[in-house]
Amino acid sequence: SVFVIVDNLDPGFTILSGVKHKPLELLREKLFSGKEIKSTVFDHHHPPIDWKIGVSNSFYGSTEHSAHYILRGKGDKKVCWEVEIPESGTYDLYYYNLYYFQEYIAPDHVGPSFVQDFHFLVGHDDGETEVELGYQAGVYPWSLLGTFKLSKGTAFVELSDKTKGHLVYADAVKWVK
């Protein structure tokens, strides 16, 4: 099978609204300018009003287990994962969702869920499809967003800050043929 993963620190991840930047560009800026760019511990009690990097062992990552996260909003602050699809075909699309499900099984969790739902826009050969991901018991860490026909070339997934919960986080997306 063919699969491609784009994480929130990979070159294919972009913040489309709010504070606009590509994480790889920030890293280059840090390396060449001497400026300090810090990832901080993921704080689900006090999410930022613009997309910010938070670190947690529950997130995906090859060099740093992190995700971008934001306080719930109206859906106007978005992030995007773009990927080069190596060959045309039918692909299953997954979202890395381990943090969300750990929250439900945590014995010390009290009160409403910090994370309740995610709102995606998926680009594919037949146009664009809105996908809402809600709680799926036992389906983690990769949650299926759907199956889509994709041509060789660029494909994308967007995530907005719209949610019924307290926050939204943007971690990794995986395309599998």
Residue pairs with C-beta under 8 A, 6 or more apart in sequence:
1 176
1 177
2 86
2 87
2 89
2 176
2 177
3 174
3 175
3 176
3 177
4 83
4 84
4 85
4 86
4 174
4 175
5 60
5 172
5 173
5 174
6 12
6 13
6 81
6 82
6 83
6 172
6 173
6 174
7 13
7 60
7 61
7 62
7 171
7 172
8 23
8 53
8 66
8 67
8 68
8 79
8 170
8 171
8 172
9 23
9 24
9 27
9 53
9 61
9 63
9 64
9 66
10 23
10 24
11 22
11 24
12 81
12 82
12 83
13 22
13 23
13 68
13 79
13 80
13 81
13 82
13 170
14 20
14 21
14 22
14 79
14 80
14 82
15 21
15 22
15 51
15 68
15 78
15 79
16 78
16 79
16 80
16 158
17 76
17 77
17 78
18 49
18 50
18 51
18 70
18 77
19 50
19 51
23 53
26 37
27 37
29 35
29 37
30 36
30 37
39 53
39 54
39 55
39 64
39 66
40 52
40 53
40 54
40 55
41 54
41 55
41 56
42 54
42 55
42 56
42 59
42 66
42 67
42 69
42 99
42 169
43 54
44 69
44 114
44 115
44 166
44 167
45 114
47 69
47 70
47 71
47 72
47 166
47 167
48 69
48 70
48 71
49 70
49 71
50 70
50 77
51 68
51 69
51 70
51 77
51 79
51 170
52 68
52 69
52 70
53 66
53 67
53 68
54 66
54 67
54 68
54 69
54 169
55 64
55 65
55 66
56 65
56 66
56 67
56 99
57 65
58 65
58 98
58 99
58 102
59 65
59 66
59 67
59 96
59 98
59 99
59 169
59 171
60 67
60 96
60 98
60 141
60 171
60 172
61 172
67 99
67 169
67 170
67 171
68 79
68 169
68 170
69 167
69 168
69 169
69 170
70 77
70 161
70 167
70 168
70 169
71 161
71 166
71 167
72 161
72 162
72 163
72 164
72 165
72 166
72 167
72 168
73 160
73 161
73 162
74 161
74 162
75 119
75 160
75 161
75 162
76 160
76 161
77 160
77 161
78 158
78 159
78 160
78 161
79 158
79 159
79 170
80 156
80 157
80 158
80 159
81 156
81 157
81 158
81 173
82 154
82 155
82 156
83 154
83 155
83 156
83 173
83 175
84 153
84 154
85 91
85 150
85 151
85 152
85 153
85 154
85 155
85 175
86 152
87 152
87 177
88 150
88 151
88 152
89 149
89 150
89 177
90 147
90 148
90 149
90 150
90 177
91 147
91 148
91 149
91 150
91 155
91 175
91 176
91 177
92 144
92 146
92 147
92 175
92 176
93 122
93 144
93 145
93 146
93 147
93 148
93 157
93 173
93 174
93 175
93 176
94 142
94 143
94 144
94 145
94 173
94 174
94 175
94 176
95 118
95 120
95 133
95 142
95 143
95 145
95 171
95 172
95 173
95 174
96 141
96 142
96 171
96 172
96 173
96 174
97 133
97 140
97 141
97 142
97 143
97 171
98 140
98 141
99 115
99 169
99 171
100 115
100 135
100 140
101 135
101 139
101 140
101 141
103 109
103 113
103 114
103 115
104 113
104 135
104 137
112 165
112 166
113 165
113 166
114 165
114 166
114 167
115 163
115 165
115 166
115 167
115 168
115 169
116 134
116 135
116 163
116 164
116 165
117 132
117 133
117 134
117 135
117 163
117 164
117 165
118 132
118 133
118 159
118 163
118 168
119 130
119 131
119 132
119 159
119 160
119 162
119 163
120 130
120 131
120 132
120 133
120 145
120 157
120 158
120 159
121 128
121 129
121 130
121 131
121 157
121 158
121 159
121 160
122 128
122 129
122 130
122 131
122 145
122 146
122 148
122 156
122 157
123 155
123 156
123 157
124 148
124 149
124 150
124 155
125 148
125 149
125 150
125 151
126 148
126 149
129 146
129 148
131 145
131 146
133 143
133 145
136 143
142 174
145 157
150 175
155 175
157 173
159 168
159 170
160 168
161 168
162 168
